[in-house]
């Protein structure tokens, strides 16, 4: 069954962007990176009308793309391997998030 929903604004522009990135670096296993894309539709005032995320990843094994380079805005050339190394260094410096225990239930009154 479907429901019709009126649209208040019509999209005039679409942008495809990465909304999620996974970097997997298991010990003794091949490293990999996955990107998940989404399409964002904007109206004439540049307001978001809809967001359509894709759950299909773009997957690459690190050994196949480690030497691929991009040039950053400031002119710095960087490889995929350098990005992974930098992320790993950040992660090693960040503390593990502590999850507070759930609140104790109130004693029941009799």
ABEGO torsion letter per residue (X at the ends): XBBBBBBABBBABBBBBBABBBBBBBBGBBBBBBBBBBBBBBBAAGBBABBBBBABBBBBBAAAAAABBBBBAAGBBBBAAAAAAAAAAAAAABBBBBBBBBBBBBBBBX
